[in-house]
């Protein structure tokens, strides 16, 4: 059996597919990944074949300015076109497709599987992206559901309408070019009848477990045996546990390095900065602050006092499994959800930005750090 794992996403969205690919290989199946070229090194480390597909995600996330609406529409069309152009040659050698990532790539991946005649399924890593009367639909590019609308049936209708408006024309145009019939309900076509939710049921439970539609598999995690760099290990052992700050592949809030370092120092703690794609760095040459590149977070998180991060599914899950208190500074997408879950579980706190609709301030960050560094929070985090 050979399975195609398809995504257009940053590191946090690729990593679960790496875990699935390795497990498929362990079970005697073959796995191949179609994903952006940014993840080539990670897939090579894991021994998983990659067919680079689409432009690098880093250029999109960290471009000089956010894309205008016309650029977003063009990028949607470009992604769909890329998947229809590049993925069929790979999918044609496979028995099934697992699709994830942004909607245009996922919709095109499922369309390619349909054309070839092999089964496909969609996977998400956070429940809010799957339709449910228990939560509001997520906004789409340039299309948010009006806040005054609260009726679940009307919310569902508007959500379908928004999917059709945002993705229907380019998807159906490319389907027609490839001999496929038009899709009348893009959202339900992409999600499918039984989508998968690859998220931990304690951290991110499906709110309608009895409806039989969504298959919650638990989080897909690849154990990471890599040791920490010798320089980092020596620095960790030279003092008390630091507070780790990183925003991974995300844009970081403006001036976050200075805000975080000053807030952490006010609590008498050392600071470990994960540079990430935002290239976070120290604000001075004091020896209580160290910046590091990509490291094994599974090995690191058990050695820090708290983790300050963006609230992506992967980082939040890794920190929760490590029993380390968290401060979540969310920006968009699933990150406000995970900020709320961390707060509701009593394992940390959210701070500003997408957490409560306000901009991040030094006071808000300091207050959230106070919660995270409280011994009661660490006890709760260990229990969870």
N, C-alpha and C positions, 0 to 999 in steps of 0.2 A: 504494500500500500504506500502511496506517495501523496502527501498533503501539502498544499500551497497555503502559506500564511501570508496574508496581504495587509499592509498598513501604510498610511502616510501620516507620520506622527514623529514627535521628538523622542528622546531616550526613554522617558517614562512610559510611553505607549509601545515601544519596541521591546523593552525588557521582558514583559510577560510572554510575548511570543517566542523569545529566546528560550525561556523556561519550558514552554510547551513543546518547542522543537526538540530540545534535548530529551525530554521525557518520551516523545514519540520515537526518537532514535533508540532509546533504551528498550522500548517495547518491540523493536524490530521493524518499525516503519521508517520511511524516508520523509524528510521535511525540507522544504525550500522556502525562502522568504523573499517576497517582493516588497521592498521598503526603500526609503530615501538613502542616498549614499552616506549620510552622516554616521550611520550605524555599522559601517563596514568593519571597523576595527573590533567592535564588541561581538559581532557575529563570528568573525574569524577566531577570536579567543574561545568561543563556545563550540567551534567546529560545525557551524551551521551555514550551508550555502546561501549566498545572497545574490539576487538579481537586482542591482541598483535601479530604482524606478522613481522618476520625478526629480525635481530640483532639490538641492540640499535644504532641509528644514531650517537650518541655522540662519541662512540668508533671509528667509521669510520672517522668522521671529525677531531677529536682531538687525533688521534693515534700518536705515537712518530715520525713516518716518513710518508710522502705521499706514497700511494701504488704504487708498480712497475707495469709495464704493465701486467705482468703475473698475478699479484694479481687482477688487474682490470678485466681481462677476467674471472678469477675464481669467482669474486664477481658478475659479470653479470649472470653467470650460476647459482650461488647459489640463487640469488634473484628470477630468473625465476622459479627455482625448488621449492623454498619456497612458492611462490604464487600458483603454480599448486598444491602443497601439502596441504596447509592450507586454502586457500580461498574458494574452492568449497563447503565445508560444510556450510559456511556462505552464500555464493551466492545462494546456492540451496534453501534457505528460503526467497529469495528476488525477487522483481519484476523488478529491474533495477540496473545498476552499474554506478557510476560516478568514473572515474579513473583519477588519477593525480600522480605527483611525477616523479621519475627517469624513464627512458624509459623501463628498464627490468620489473619493477613492473607494469607499466601501460600496457605494451604489454601483459604480462601474465594475468592481470586482465581482459582485453578485450577478451583474448582467453578463459578464464574460463566462461565469460558471453556467448560467442559464443557456447561453448560446452553445457551449460545448456539450451540455447535457450531463453535468456532474453536480452533486449536491453542494450546497454552501450554507454557511451559518454566520451570523453577526455576533461579535462579542464586544461588550462594554466593560469597563473597570469601575464604573460608578453607577448606582441605580437611577440617578436623576435623568440620565439620557434615554431611559426606556419609558414609554408612556404608562402613566398610572394616575388614577384619580387622587392618589395620596400626595402628589407633588405637582407643582406648576410646570408647564413646558419650559424648556430652556430657550433663551432667545437665539435666533439665527442671525446671520450677517445682515444688518440693516432692518431686521424684522423682530421686534419684541412684542409679546402679548401685553395689551394694556393692563396696567396694575389693577384697575377697577373691576376687571372681569374675574369672577370667582367661581362661577358655576362650572363644575367639572365637564359637563357635556359641551358647553360653549368653548371652554379652554381646549378641549380635544379637537373640536372643529377648527378653531383658529390655528392650532398647531399643524394640522394637516394642510390647511390653506397656506401657511407660511412655508412649509417644506415644498409644496408644489410650486409656489411662486419663486422660491430661491433656487431650487435645483431641477424642477421639472423641465423647463425649456432646453437647457443644455443636455441633460440626461437623455431626454426623448429624441433630441436631434441626433445624438451619437448612436442611440439604439436603432433608429431608423436606418442610418448608414450601414449598420451591421445586421440588418435583416430581422430586427426584434420589434415586437409590437410596443406601442407606447404604454407607459405606466401612469395610471390615473391617480394613485395614492402613493406618492414617493416615500413618505415616512414609513408606512406599513410595509411597502416593498423592501425597503432597506433593512428594517428591523426584523422582518420575517415572523413566522408563526411561533417559533420557540427560540428566541435569542438567548445567548449565554451572558451571565453576569459573573465575571471572574473577579470577585471581590470577597473579602472576608465577611462572614455573616454577622460577626460581632461589631466590627468597625463600620460596615456599610451594608446593612441588611436590606433585602428586597421587601418593600412594605406590604406586598400582597402575596405572601407565601402560599396561600391556598388557591390561587387562581390558575395554576398549572401552566401558565404561558412561559414564564421566565425560568431558565435552569441556572440556579446559582451554584457555581462549581467551587467556590473558594478562590482565594488569590493564587495566581500562578507565580511561584517564586523559585528561582534557580539558586541553590546554595552556592555561596561564593567562598572558596577556600583560600583566596589570595591573602597573604600577610600584609599588614600595614607597612609602609615604607619605614626604613630604619630611622630616618631623621624624625619622622612623626612619632614613632614609638618612644624615642628618647625624649622628645619634648613633652609627651603625655606623662611620662614617668618622672619628669623633673618638677612637677607641681600638682596642685589639686585638679580634679576634672574640669575641663573648660566647657564653655557653651559653644556649640557648633552652629555656624550660620552659613546657609547656602540656598540659592534659588535655582540650582540645577540648570536646565536649559531655558528657563524663563527670563524675560526682562525683569530686572530687579527694580523695586520702588526707588525713586530718586533719593540719593544721599543715604541709602540704607546702610552702607558700611559704616559711615560715621555715626548714625543714629544707634546702630546695634552695638558698636564698640563702646561708645560712651555709656549706654544703658547697662551693658554687661559689666563694665568696669565699676560702675556705681554700686554694684552688688558684690564687688571684690572678687570677681571671677575672671579667669583668663578667657581669651577669645580664639577660636579656631575658625578660620574663614575657608569655606569651600569656594574656590574661584568661580567655577561654573562658566556658562556661556556669557554671563554678565561681567566676568573678570573682576570679581570683588577683590579688594586688596586692603592692606593696613593703611591707617591714616598717619602713622608715625613709625619710628624705628624701635619702639619699646619691645622688650622681649616677652611681654605677656600676650602678644598677638602673633599668630602664625597663619600664613596662607598656604593652602595645599591645592593640588589639582584633583583629578578624579581618583577616589580611593574606595576601598571596600566598606560601604556603609554598614553592612551586616557585622563586620568586625569592629568598626569604630563606635557605633552608637551605644554599645554597652559600656563604653569608657568615658562618656561625656556626661555633664550635669544636666544638659537640656539641648534640644535641637530647635533652632529657629529656621523655618523653611516656608516655601510657597504653598504647600498643601496639595501637591500632586498625589495621585493615588499611590504611586510606588513609594515615595519618600514617607508618606503618612503611614502606610502599612509597615514598612521596615522599622520605623521608629516605634510604632505601637507594639510590634513583635519583640522589640528589644527592651520594652519596659521603660523607656526613657521619656520624661516629660517633654512636651512640645509647645512651641509658640508658632502659630500658623498666621502668615501674612499673605492672604490670598489675593490674586489678581483677577481671575476669570474662570470660566468653565466649571470644572468640578471642585475647584479650590475653596470657594465659600462653603460648599457642602461639607468638605472635610474639616474646615475650621469649626463649623457647628458641631460636628460629631466629636471632635477632640474635646470641645468645651462640654458637651452633654455627657460624655463618658467620664469627665473629671480627670482627664490625663494631660491637661494643658489648657491653653486659652488661645482665642483668635485675637488679632490686633489690626484694626483699621482696614483700609482698602475695601475689598469685597466682603469682609466679614460683617460689617454693619453699615456699609454705605458711606463711611467717612474716610478721609485721607489718613494715612499713617502719620502719627505724631510721636515725638519723643515720650510724651506722657503715656500714650496708649501702649507703646512698646514696653516701657518700664513697668506698667501695671501688669501686662501679660507675663513678663519675665518674673515678676514677683509671685504670680500664681504658679508658674512652672517650677520655680525654685523652692516652693514651699514643700517641706518634707511630706506633708499629707498627699500632695500631688504625685510625688515619686512612689509612695506606697500604693496609691490607686493605679498608677501606670504599671507597676509590677504585677498587681493583681489582674489587670485586664490582659 
